[in-house]
């Protein structure tokens, strides 16, 4: 791909740009390469506006873009590259030739993004159900509607999907308390589950969030200890805690695993698989989602560079100077993710890969089935 990159300064006598502004090409006509598509146009426009310049986005299919003109009123800075499947993509910024500020900005933009044009792989963490779930399955749900004010349940499931895990945990909690058991809440609750804890934990049991805390847990009566898994806890992490508690308190009783929600566990699995292969993590948008929280939490345990791209003008060349990037969506309607994908498509040949994981809770079968008579 790098051998096909061509950076040029062209000129036009028919394209007119107002001083103090830039024209951002949505597509343009190269003198010899022909049509050049510009999926990253929104990126250039966002940076131009952030710098105080007006940005007019338009197609330049019929402009007389030529090299070597010294008296042309418009200067066009361009970079283009050949796509593996055919055709060309690139960037183009046009400025009034006598506007030193706009000309300097356009030159720097093209040079900086040209330096990071490359073939790259983008991994997206997808919350998606099984292609053909059975009646007892519990897949990771799809994203909720954009107009939902409170979009996520405390377990990590979207509000548009029925998930009884919080109700199950509350019911189990009160069942154990009514029996006179001492109850511990196992696992780190998902963000937002504090409301569940404050509403239901009466009297207030202890919370055990790590195996180390389980090792030091002190209880009044080891024979009367019970547990409830916190809604939104990562099940694999809760299982590590329970291994310690069961070793220390063999008579531990607790909530049935069929009542646990595996959404956060599945998201952590998908996120972990993506981050393990990535050089960067980009978080797109201002809102927050369970997948975003999972990605940021796991990335904090590594040396992976994390960049919050709340708006496109915050994306910098060094943020995408990598072979593999994980992108997680924190926008309410997904528009930020779509725009980021389009931007990366315009900054080098890009492969988009969806990473997902889902758990299916199967109904237990009897160990012995009698043969039919006769």
C-alpha positions as CSV (number, residue, x, y, z in Angstrom):
1,X,0.0,0.0,0.0
2,X,2.8,2.5,0.9
3,X,4.3,2.2,-2.5
4,X,1.1,3.5,-4.0
5,X,0.8,6.6,-1.8
6,X,1.2,9.8,-3.7
7,X,1.3,13.2,-2.0
8,X,0.9,16.2,-4.3
9,X,0.3,20.0,-4.2
10,X,-2.1,20.8,-7.1
11,X,-3.7,24.0,-8.2
12,X,-7.0,25.1,-9.7
13,X,-8.2,28.1,-11.6
14,X,-11.9,27.2,-11.5
15,X,-12.2,26.2,-7.8
16,X,-12.8,29.3,-5.6
17,X,-12.2,29.2,-1.9
18,X,-13.0,32.1,0.4
19,X,-10.1,33.4,2.5
20,X,-10.5,32.1,6.1
21,X,-12.0,28.8,5.0
22,X,-11.2,25.5,3.5
23,X,-12.8,23.2,1.0
24,X,-12.8,19.6,2.1
25,X,-13.1,17.2,-0.7
26,X,-15.7,14.4,-0.3
27,X,-14.3,13.1,-3.6
28,X,-12.0,14.5,-6.3
29,X,-10.7,13.8,-9.8
30,X,-7.0,13.1,-10.0
31,X,-5.3,14.2,-13.2
32,X,-4.1,10.6,-13.9
33,X,-5.5,8.3,-11.3
34,X,-9.1,9.3,-11.9
35,X,-11.8,9.4,-9.2
36,X,-10.5,9.5,-5.6
37,X,-13.0,8.8,-2.8
38,X,-12.6,10.5,0.6
39,X,-14.2,8.6,3.5
40,X,-12.2,10.5,6.0
41,X,-13.6,13.9,5.0
42,X,-15.4,14.4,8.3
43,X,-12.1,14.1,10.1
44,X,-10.5,17.0,8.1
45,X,-13.6,19.2,8.5
46,X,-13.7,18.6,12.3
47,X,-10.1,19.6,12.7
48,X,-10.5,22.7,10.4
49,X,-13.5,23.9,12.5
50,X,-11.6,23.2,15.7
51,X,-8.8,25.5,14.4
52,X,-11.2,28.3,13.7
53,X,-11.5,27.9,9.9
54,X,-14.8,27.4,8.1
55,X,-15.0,24.1,6.3
56,X,-17.1,23.5,3.2
57,X,-17.3,19.9,2.2
58,X,-18.1,19.1,-1.4
59,X,-17.2,16.9,-4.3
60,X,-14.6,18.1,-6.8
61,X,-15.2,15.9,-9.8
62,X,-14.9,18.6,-12.5
63,X,-12.2,20.9,-11.2
64,X,-9.1,21.6,-13.2
65,X,-6.6,20.2,-10.7
66,X,-3.1,20.5,-12.2
67,X,0.5,20.6,-11.1
68,X,2.9,23.4,-11.9
69,X,0.5,26.4,-11.9
70,X,2.1,29.3,-10.1
71,X,-0.7,31.9,-10.5
72,X,-3.7,29.8,-9.7
73,X,-6.0,31.3,-7.0
74,X,-6.5,28.0,-5.3
75,X,-4.0,25.5,-3.9
76,X,-5.1,21.9,-3.2
77,X,-3.1,19.7,-0.9
78,X,-3.7,16.0,-1.7
79,X,-2.7,12.5,-0.8
80,X,-4.0,9.4,-2.5
81,X,-3.4,5.6,-2.4
82,X,-4.5,2.6,-4.4
83,X,-7.1,0.3,-2.9
84,X,-6.4,-3.5,-3.0
85,X,-9.8,-4.1,-4.6
86,X,-9.2,-1.4,-7.2
87,X,-9.8,2.4,-7.3
88,X,-8.2,5.1,-5.1
89,X,-8.9,6.8,-1.9
90,X,-7.3,9.8,-0.2
91,X,-7.6,13.3,1.2
92,X,-7.7,16.7,-0.3
93,X,-7.9,20.2,1.2
94,X,-8.2,23.3,-0.8
95,X,-7.3,26.8,0.3
96,X,-7.1,30.3,-1.2
97,X,-3.5,30.6,-2.4
98,X,-3.0,34.0,-0.7
99,X,-4.4,32.8,2.7
100,X,-1.2,31.9,4.5
101,X,-3.0,30.6,7.6
102,X,-5.3,28.3,5.7
103,X,-2.6,27.1,3.3
104,X,-0.3,26.3,6.3
105,X,-3.1,24.4,8.1
106,X,-4.0,22.4,5.0
107,X,-0.4,21.5,4.3
108,X,0.2,20.3,7.9
109,X,-3.0,18.2,7.9
110,X,-2.2,16.3,4.8
111,X,1.4,15.7,5.9
112,X,0.4,14.5,9.3
113,X,-2.3,12.1,8.2
114,X,-0.2,11.0,5.2
115,X,2.4,9.8,7.7
116,X,0.0,7.3,9.3
117,X,-1.6,5.9,6.1
118,X,-1.3,2.2,6.3
119,X,-3.1,-1.1,6.1
120,X,-4.7,-1.8,9.5
121,X,-7.1,-4.1,11.3
122,X,-10.0,-2.7,13.4
123,X,-11.6,-5.0,16.1
124,X,-15.1,-4.1,17.3
125,X,-16.5,-5.7,20.4
126,X,-20.1,-6.8,19.5
127,X,-22.9,-7.6,21.9
128,X,-24.9,-10.0,19.8
129,X,-27.1,-13.0,20.4
130,X,-26.4,-16.5,19.2
131,X,-27.5,-17.1,15.6
132,X,-29.9,-19.8,16.7
133,X,-30.3,-19.8,20.5
134,X,-32.3,-22.5,22.1
135,X,-35.2,-22.0,24.5
136,X,-32.8,-22.1,27.5
137,X,-30.1,-19.9,26.1
138,X,-28.9,-16.6,27.5
139,X,-27.0,-14.8,24.8
140,X,-25.4,-11.4,25.1
141,X,-28.2,-9.1,24.0
142,X,-28.0,-6.6,21.1
143,X,-27.7,-2.9,21.6
144,X,-30.8,-1.1,23.0
145,X,-32.8,1.5,21.2
146,X,-31.2,4.9,21.0
147,X,-34.1,6.7,22.6
148,X,-34.0,4.7,25.8
149,X,-33.2,7.1,28.7
150,X,-31.9,4.4,31.1
151,X,-30.5,2.0,28.5
152,X,-28.8,-0.6,30.7
153,X,-29.8,-2.9,33.5
154,X,-27.5,-3.2,36.5
155,X,-26.4,-6.6,35.1
156,X,-25.2,-5.1,31.8
157,X,-28.1,-6.2,29.7
158,X,-30.1,-3.5,27.8
159,X,-33.4,-2.5,29.3
160,X,-35.2,-3.7,26.2
161,X,-34.2,-7.3,27.0
162,X,-35.8,-9.2,29.8
163,X,-33.2,-10.3,32.3
164,X,-34.3,-11.4,35.8
165,X,-30.8,-11.6,37.3
166,X,-31.3,-8.7,39.7
167,X,-34.7,-10.0,40.8
168,X,-33.2,-13.5,41.3
169,X,-30.4,-12.1,43.4
170,X,-32.8,-10.1,45.5
171,X,-35.1,-13.0,46.0
172,X,-32.2,-15.3,47.0
173,X,-30.8,-12.7,49.3
174,X,-34.0,-12.4,51.3
175,X,-34.5,-16.1,51.3
176,X,-31.2,-16.6,53.0
177,X,-31.7,-13.7,55.4
178,X,-35.1,-15.1,56.4
179,X,-33.4,-18.4,57.2
180,X,-31.1,-16.6,59.6
181,X,-28.0,-17.0,57.3
182,X,-25.1,-14.5,57.2
183,X,-25.0,-13.4,53.6
184,X,-22.0,-12.2,51.5
185,X,-22.4,-10.6,48.1
186,X,-19.8,-12.1,45.8
187,X,-18.2,-10.2,42.9
188,X,-17.7,-6.5,42.0
189,X,-21.1,-5.2,41.0
190,X,-21.6,-3.5,37.6
191,X,-21.8,0.3,37.6
192,X,-25.3,1.3,38.7
193,X,-25.9,-1.7,40.9
194,X,-25.2,0.4,44.0
195,X,-28.9,1.3,43.8
196,X,-29.8,-2.4,44.0
197,X,-27.4,-2.9,46.9
198,X,-28.8,0.1,48.8
199,X,-32.4,-0.9,48.3
200,X,-32.2,-4.6,49.1
201,X,-29.3,-5.3,51.4
202,X,-31.1,-5.0,54.8
203,X,-29.4,-5.8,57.0
204,X,-26.3,-4.9,55.0
205,X,-24.2,-8.0,54.2
206,X,-20.5,-7.9,53.5
207,X,-19.3,-7.6,49.9
208,X,-16.3,-9.8,48.7
209,X,-14.9,-8.4,45.5
210,X,-11.6,-10.4,45.2
211,X,-10.1,-13.7,46.2
212,X,-7.8,-11.9,48.6
213,X,-10.8,-10.4,50.4
214,X,-12.3,-13.9,50.5
215,X,-9.2,-15.1,52.2
216,X,-9.6,-12.6,55.1
217,X,-13.4,-12.8,55.4
218,X,-14.5,-13.2,59.0
219,X,-18.0,-14.6,59.7
220,X,-20.0,-15.1,62.8
221,X,-21.1,-18.7,62.2
222,X,-19.3,-20.7,59.4
223,X,-22.2,-23.1,59.3
224,X,-24.7,-20.4,58.5
225,X,-22.9,-18.6,55.6
226,X,-24.6,-18.0,52.3
227,X,-23.7,-16.0,49.2
228,X,-25.4,-14.1,46.4
229,X,-23.7,-13.1,43.2
230,X,-23.9,-9.3,42.6
231,X,-25.8,-8.4,39.5
232,X,-23.3,-7.4,36.8
233,X,-20.4,-9.2,38.4
234,X,-18.0,-11.0,35.9
235,X,-19.0,-14.6,36.5
236,X,-15.5,-16.0,36.0
237,X,-14.1,-13.6,38.6
238,X,-17.0,-14.5,41.0
239,X,-16.1,-18.2,40.5
240,X,-12.5,-17.5,41.7
241,X,-13.9,-15.9,44.8
242,X,-16.3,-18.8,45.4
243,X,-13.4,-21.3,45.2
244,X,-11.8,-19.6,48.1
245,X,-15.0,-19.3,50.1
246,X,-15.9,-23.0,49.5
247,X,-12.4,-24.1,50.7
248,X,-12.7,-22.0,53.9
249,X,-16.3,-22.6,54.5
250,X,-17.3,-26.1,53.2
251,X,-20.9,-25.7,54.3
252,X,-21.4,-22.5,52.2
253,X,-24.7,-22.4,50.5
254,X,-25.7,-20.0,47.7
255,X,-27.6,-18.8,44.7
256,X,-28.0,-21.3,41.9
257,X,-25.7,-20.6,38.9
258,X,-28.6,-20.7,36.5
259,X,-29.8,-17.4,38.1
260,X,-26.5,-15.6,37.3
261,X,-26.2,-13.2,34.3
262,X,-23.3,-13.9,32.0
263,X,-23.5,-10.6,30.0
264,X,-20.5,-8.9,31.7
265,X,-18.5,-12.2,31.6
266,X,-19.1,-12.5,27.9
267,X,-18.2,-8.9,27.3
268,X,-15.0,-9.3,29.2
269,X,-14.1,-12.4,27.2
270,X,-14.7,-10.6,23.9
271,X,-13.0,-7.4,25.0
272,X,-10.0,-9.4,26.4
273,X,-9.6,-11.3,23.1
274,X,-9.6,-8.0,21.1
275,X,-7.3,-6.1,23.4
276,X,-4.8,-8.9,23.5
277,X,-4.2,-8.4,19.8
278,X,-4.4,-4.6,19.7
279,X,-1.9,-1.7,19.8
280,X,-4.5,0.9,20.6
281,X,-8.0,1.3,22.2
282,X,-10.2,4.0,20.9
283,X,-13.4,4.8,22.9
284,X,-15.8,6.7,20.7
285,X,-18.4,9.1,22.1
286,X,-19.5,10.7,25.4
287,X,-21.9,8.2,26.7
288,X,-21.0,5.0,28.6
289,X,-21.9,1.3,27.9
290,X,-21.0,-2.0,29.6
291,X,-18.6,-2.8,26.7
292,X,-16.8,0.5,27.2
293,X,-16.5,0.0,30.9
294,X,-15.2,-3.5,30.4
295,X,-12.6,-2.3,27.8
296,X,-11.3,0.6,30.0
297,X,-11.1,-1.7,33.0
298,X,-9.1,-4.3,31.2
299,X,-6.9,-1.8,29.4
300,X,-6.0,-0.2,32.7
301,X,-4.3,-3.5,33.7
302,X,-2.0,-3.3,30.6
303,X,0.3,-0.8,28.9
304,X,-2.2,-0.4,26.0
305,X,-2.7,3.2,24.9
306,X,-6.3,4.4,25.4
307,X,-7.7,7.4,23.7
308,X,-11.2,8.8,24.3
309,X,-12.5,10.3,21.0
310,X,-15.5,12.2,22.2
311,X,-15.5,14.1,18.9
312,X,-13.6,13.6,15.7
313,X,-11.4,16.6,16.2
314,X,-9.9,14.8,19.2
315,X,-8.5,12.0,17.0
316,X,-4.8,12.5,16.4
317,X,-2.4,10.8,13.9
318,X,-0.6,9.1,16.7
319,X,-3.8,7.6,17.9
320,X,-4.1,5.4,14.8
321,X,-0.5,4.8,14.1
322,X,-1.0,1.1,14.7
323,X,-1.6,-2.2,12.9
324,X,-4.5,-3.3,15.0
325,X,-6.9,-1.1,16.9
326,X,-9.8,-2.0,19.1
327,X,-12.8,0.4,18.9
328,X,-15.6,0.4,21.4
329,X,-18.7,2.5,21.0
330,X,-19.9,4.8,23.8
331,X,-22.4,6.7,21.8
332,X,-26.2,6.6,22.4
333,X,-27.2,6.0,18.8
334,X,-24.0,4.4,17.3
335,X,-23.4,7.3,14.9
336,X,-20.0,8.0,16.4
337,X,-18.9,4.4,15.7
338,X,-20.1,4.6,12.1
339,X,-18.2,7.8,11.6
340,X,-15.1,6.4,13.1
341,X,-15.2,3.4,10.9
342,X,-15.6,5.6,7.8
343,X,-12.7,7.7,8.9
344,X,-10.4,4.7,9.4
345,X,-11.5,3.4,6.0
346,X,-10.2,6.6,4.5
347,X,-6.8,6.4,6.2
348,X,-5.6,3.2,4.6
349,X,-7.1,-0.2,3.6
350,X,-8.9,-1.4,6.6
351,X,-10.3,-4.7,7.7
352,X,-13.2,-4.6,10.3
353,X,-13.6,-7.6,12.5
354,X,-16.4,-8.1,15.0
355,X,-15.4,-9.9,18.2
356,X,-18.2,-11.4,20.3
357,X,-18.8,-14.1,22.9
358,X,-22.0,-15.4,24.4
359,X,-23.0,-18.0,26.9
360,X,-25.8,-20.5,26.6
361,X,-27.2,-21.9,29.9
362,X,-28.4,-25.3,29.1
363,X,-31.1,-27.1,31.1
364,X,-29.6,-29.9,33.1
365,X,-30.5,-33.4,31.9
366,X,-31.1,-36.4,34.2
367,X,-28.2,-38.7,34.7
368,X,-30.3,-41.8,33.9
369,X,-33.2,-42.2,31.5
370,X,-35.1,-45.5,31.6
371,X,-35.5,-47.3,28.3
372,X,-39.0,-47.2,26.9
373,X,-41.0,-50.4,27.7
374,X,-42.0,-52.9,25.0
